[in-house]
C-alpha cells in the first residue's frame, strides 16, 4: 500500500460558500416544516407537489450558488474585488426566494416575473463561471466544471423557452418548467466531483453525459411549453441514457461510497442510485402520458419522480457536499449523521413506494420521517456551521 502526497485544498470563497449553504438550509427547514404541517393537518392525505416544492427548490438553488463558488473558486488569494462576493451571494439567495415564490403563484404576470428573475440569476452566475475560467476555454474545464456550467446554461435557456411559451399561451407552465435539465446536470457535476475524485478526467463518456442531460432538459421544457407529449418521451429516454452512462462511469465510486461512514461520500453514492431510479420513473411517466394514461397511476409516478430528484438526489448531494468539503468545523453529535442519512434514505424509499402504491397512510408516516430527518440535518449543521471557518482541509488518499 502506498500513500500519495497530501492534497491541501484552499477555498478562496469559503465564507461565501458557507453563507450560501446556511441560507439554503433555512429553506430546507421551511420545506420540512411545511411537509410536517401538511401531514398533521391532512389527516393522512399527502400531496407532495403542492406546498413543499417551492421551499425545496429554494434550498437547492441557494446551495448551488455555493457549489458554483466551490467548483470554480481557485486557490489563489483573495483580492479587493472578492469582498463583493458575499453580498452578491446573499442577494442572489434572497432573489431566489422571491423568484420561487412568484413562480409558485397563479398569476401569469408574477410567474413570468419569477422566471425572468431566475433566468437573470442564471445569466449572472454563468458570467461568473466565464470570468473564473477565462483563458482556459471549454477544453480546459474538468468533467464536474463542464456539467455545472452546462447546468446554468440549461437553466437560462430553459426559462427563455418557458417564458416565451407562457407569453404566447397566456398561461403559466407550473412551478419547475426548466428544472429537469439544470438539476440533473448539477447532480452530475457534484457526483463527478466526489466519486471521480474531481481530478478533471474529461473523457468522451463524461462529455456524452453532459450533452444528453443538456438536450434532455431543453426537450422537456419544450414539450411542456408546446404540449407535445412524444417530445417529453424522447427527453426522458435521453435523460435515462445520460444517467446510465454516468452510473457506469462512477460505478467504483458508488460502491466505495456505499461502504463509507466517515464522510459525505455515502450521501453522494446514494444520490447516484436515486438518480438512476428517477430516470426509470421518468421514462415510465412519459410512456403512460404517450399512451393516454393521465391521472391516477401516471400522476403518482410523476410525483414519485420529483421526490427522488429533489430529496433523494439533490438534497443528498448537497448535504454530502457540506460534510465532505469540511464546511463544518466540529463533529458534535456524530450519531446524528447516521440518523439523518438513514432517515432520509429509508423515509424516501417508503414514500416512493407509498406514492406509487397509493397508500396515503404509509405515505404520511414516510413523509414525516423525511421531514424530521431534514429538520435534524438543519439543526445539526447549523450548530456545526456556527463554529468559526475551518482551516484549509488536508486530504490524504491511499491506494
Phi, psi and omega in degrees: 000131180243151181246126178280159179301149178296145178249117181266120184255118180251117178273115178295324184249038187301316179298323182288323175299314180298320179298314181298318180291323181292318178295318177299322179297328175299319178293322177298317178297320178297318177298320179296319178295322177297316179300312181295322179295321180294322178295316183294321184274329188283348178064035177103348179264115183250124176243091193293340187254022180260293184266317188293331190299324178301316180293321179294320176296318179296321177299312183295311184292321179295314180295329181293336173298319176295324179295320178301314178296324182292317185280325185253354178285125181281172179271007181291162179293160182283149178246175179299324181296332183293345178294341180279343185296320180302305176302323179296318178298314181298316179295319179299316179296317179297316180293330176297317177300316179297316182297315181295319178298320179292320180294327180286349179286171183260349181277137182298318185295319178290324178298313179295319179299317177296320178295317178298319179295317178298318179295321179295320177297317178298320180295318180297312183289333173293322176294324176299317178299315180299318180294322183289335184249017182300139180095334182265328181071180181297324182297336181271000181278146173284172179300317180292319180295318179298316180296320181289320176297318177296328178298314179295320179294321178296322178295317180296310181291323179299317178291326177299316178295315183295318181294317179299317180293319180296322179294323180288323183267351182058037181213131176294155187253023178100187188278324188226062183291333182252018190280325191300310184295310186288326178290318179295319179291322176297320177296319178297320180297312181294322179294315178300317186296325183264311188279339174259013176068008174058034185265012176074029185278071176292129176224177176297324181293320179293321176294324178295321178300312181298315182297315182295315181291324179295310180296320179301316180297317179293320178295321179296318177296317179296321179296318179294323182288327185256353182061029175268097188296319178302331177295325177292324177296317177299318178299318181293324178293317177296321176300313180297320179296316179296318179294321179298316178297319179298316181296318178294318181298323185257016188302319180294319178294324178295316179296316179297316181294328179295339180263000188262144174234352191280340186206194186280004184299326181292328175297318180293318179298318178295324180296322178296320177297317179292327177297319177294317178297320179296324178297320178296315179297323180294317178296318179297319179296314180295321180296319179294325177293319180295322182274008175091011181270084178257146182077173176057235183303323181297315178295323180294322177296318178298317177298316179299321179299314182293327174298315181296322183288311186283323182259305185294324184264292192286318179295320178297317181296318183288321175295319177297321179297322180297319178287316189288329182269011174058039174285347176260133179280317186259170174236046180296142180054060183299334180295336179296331180298318178292321180296317179296312183299306184288331175296315178294315185290310181293319179296318180292321178299315179293323181293316178297316179297317180293323178294315180292324182270002180056055178242082186298327181294315177294320178299325179296315179295315182296316182291330175293321177297316178298314180297317179294323178295320178294320177296320178295320177300317179298312184296314183293313181293325179295319177297317182288320180290341179292342176291165179293162184299131184290163174290162178306143185283140172243117179252137174239118181257146181240145178227000000 
